[in-house]
C-alpha cells in the first residue's frame, strides 16, 4: 500500500437497522426495539482566569445524555407495562412496599433498581461488531401511548423509554 492510497480497509457502510438490544431487567422489550441512539457525551471546559481572557482547559467530569429506545408495543402491553412498573416502583407511588419489592427482586441480578443494557452494533452481514454496555441503567421517562380510531390503515403503536446510567463502554467484538 502506497502513501497515496487512502482507501479504507472496510468500504462497507454501517446500516441504520444493524443493532440488537438486550436489557437484563426487561427481556420483553428486546425483540420489539425499533430505534436506539448511542448517546452523546460532553465534558465542560474549565476556564483559567487571566487579566485579559479566560483560557479554556479540558474539564474533569463527563456528562452522558440519556439512552433512548423506541419499541413497538406488544398486544399484551407486557413490554410497555414492564417499563411503567419499573418507573412506578422507583418513585414510591403508593407504598414503600413497591420500592422494596423492586429492590429485592433477585430475578434480575444485583438489585431490581438498575440493570445493565447492552447494544450490539451489527455489520452489514448482521454479525456483532461492537458491544456497548450501559452500566447501572434505570428508566427516567416513558412516553405515553396514543390510540387513534380515525386511521384508514393499521398502524402499530410505539413508545420510547429513556434511561440514565453511570457510564458506557464500547468493546470491539472479534468477527
KAJOTA-V656088 format. One record per backbone hydrogen bond with DSSP energy under -0.5 kcal/mol. NH is the residue of the N-H (numbers start at 0). CO is the residue of the C=O. E is the energy in kcal/mol with one decimal. If there is no record, write none. Layout:
nh = {NH,NH}
co = {CO,CO}
e = {E,E}
This chain:
nh = {4,5,14,17,18,19,21,23,23,25,28,29,30,31,32,32,33,34,36,38,41,43,45,47,48,54,54,55,56,62,64,66,68,69,70,71,72,76,80,81,82,83,84,85,86,87,88,89,90,91,92,97,98,99,100,101,102,103,104,105,107,108,111,114,116,117,118,119,119,120,120,121,121,122,125,128,129,130,131,132,132,133,133,134,134,136,136,137,139,140,142,146,150,158,160,161,162,163,165,166,168,170,170,172}
co = {1,3,12,14,16,119,117,21,115,22,25,25,26,28,28,29,69,69,67,36,62,60,56,54,46,47,52,53,45,41,39,162,160,34,158,31,156,73,76,77,78,79,80,81,82,83,84,85,86,88,87,94,94,95,96,97,98,99,101,103,104,105,102,136,133,21,131,19,117,118,129,17,119,126,122,120,120,170,118,130,168,116,131,132,166,114,133,163,161,161,159,144,147,70,68,140,66,137,134,134,132,130,168,128}
e = {-0.9,-0.9,-0.6,-1.5,-1.6,-1.6,-2.9,-0.5,-1.5,-0.8,-1.6,-0.7,-0.6,-0.6,-0.5,-1.2,-3.5,-1.9,-1.6,-0.8,-2.1,-0.7,-2.5,-2.9,-0.7,-2.7,-0.6,-0.6,-2.7,-3.0,-2.4,-2.2,-2.6,-2.6,-2.8,-2.3,-2.6,-2.0,-2.8,-2.1,-1.4,-2.6,-3.0,-1.5,-2.5,-2.6,-2.4,-1.6,-1.3,-0.7,-1.0,-0.9,-0.7,-2.5,-2.7,-1.7,-2.7,-2.3,-0.8,-0.9,-0.9,-1.5,-1.2,-2.1,-2.0,-3.0,-2.6,-3.2,-0.5,-0.5,-2.3,-2.5,-0.6,-2.8,-2.1,-3.5,-1.5,-2.8,-2.8,-0.6,-2.4,-3.2,-0.6,-0.7,-2.5,-2.1,-0.5,-2.1,-3.1,-1.3,-2.8,-0.6,-0.6,-2.2,-2.6,-2.7,-3.0,-2.5,-2.4,-0.5,-1.8,-2.6,-0.5,-2.7}
